[in-house]
Amino acid sequence: MKKTTEGLGADVCIDAVGADANGSVMQNILGRGLKMVGGATPALHWAINSVKKGGIVSIVGVYGPIESLVPIGNVVNKGLTVRANQASVKRLLPRLIKHVQNGTLDPKALITHRIPLEYVSDGYRIFSAKLDGCIKPVLLPPSATS
Amino acid sequence: MLAMNYRGPQRVRIDHKPMPEIVHPQDAIVRVTRSCICGSDLHLYNGSVPDTRVGMTFGHEITGVVEQLGPEVQNLKVGDHVLVPFNIACGKCVFCQQGLFGNCHESNPQATAVGGIFGYSHTAGGYDGGQAEYVRVPYADVGPTVIPAGMDPDDAVMLTDVVPTGYQAAGIQPGDTVVVFGAGPWASWRHGAPGSSGQGELSSLISWIIVSNSPATTAPAKPTTSKRSATPCCS
């Protein structure tokens, strides 16, 4: 990363992991003890620490309302812009629909698994364990397939 | 109707639940045609979201056909095939008026941070979600959007959360080096997609670096029209 950026760090770092991240053993043990499991935030740490000074950190990964241990001092000292929100879908739809219609975006290419609704428990199990390359499963109710 | 039913951490099952009903004049009842499992549903599944109650139906990435409308709904008609954004938003409060539909003050009045979200615990309002045959959609004039003619429902359902969530994120300029931590669906797609300015050529001017420790997600399942391939590292 440093090689690509002449040692300065990236312009934009995106945390697309959120609370899913595995912390270090110490963080996990400490986190459970303090009821701060979501406090293990390696992806956000890396994002803050590897973005260049004055850069942008964008948080896409989902964090719950659980306390987090974030290196806030580096955010201040590097003068970062932090962007985050739950996407306001309705506001973005007109542009996204246009991108799909003119072929710029191909969102359905994300779908890796099509699962009948009746097999929802298998769907969760496979997706949660990341079995079979499962990245984006779609459930189909019987009334939709008939 | 058939519906997913949460029974506790790592325990979900398919079940018969009562049909949803119109309980407010601005409600719609939608017959589900597509419903994704989102990566964030796995937080619920694994029991890490506070106030996730047994009996809840998850699912916030939904498309479906309007079956029934409350008397105050004006923008939809029965039979419309709609995509339903994951945010439940009133459209009228001070936050919705600013376009902050994810922070609606009415749909989740007990919370100080997030607005209402379909099937996402009582922390996000306690609304049942769309991993079912039918779902109740509140404020039906605000969120649901008729799927444009010719659009594949598979594309439409991706516009309810995963694509807009990635799209809103970045603030990327041509020539930037962008590091994505976590190669989920969004990152696999992102490096072949236009940047946040909406310019299709932008992606080719950006160096993407994808960082992930999950072998299942280091490579995109179906590479799209990327001109520059991602560089997996730390795998």
Interface residues (C-beta under 8 A of the other chain):
Chain A: M1 T4 T5 A10 D11 V12 C13 I14 D15 A16 V17 G18 A19 D20 A21 N22 V37 G38 A43 W46 A47 S50 V51 I56 S58 I59 V60 G61 V62 G64 P65 I66 T81 R83 N85 Q86 A87 S88 V89 K90 R91 L92 L93 R95 L96 I97 H99 V100 Q101 T104 L105 D106 P107 K108 A109 L110 I111 T112 L117 E118 Y119 V120 S121 G123 Y124 R125 F127 S128 K130 L131 G133 C134 I135 K136 P137 V138 L139 L140 P141 P142 S143 A144
Chain B: L2 M4 Q10 R11 V12 R13 I14 R31 V32 T33 R34 S35 C36 I37 G39 S40 D41 L42 H43 Y45 N46 S48 V49 P50 G59 P85 F86 N87 A89 G99 L100 F101 G102 N103 A113 V114 G115 I117 T123 Q131 A132 E133 V142 G143 T145 P148 G150 M151 D152 D154 D155 V157 M158 L159 T160 D161 V162 V163 P164 T165 G166 Y167 Q168 A169 A170 G171 I172 Q173 D176 T177 V178 V179 V180 F181 G182 A183 G184 P185 W186 A187 S188 W189 A193 P194 G198 G200 S207 I209 V211 N213 S214 A216 T217 A221 K222 T224 T225 C233
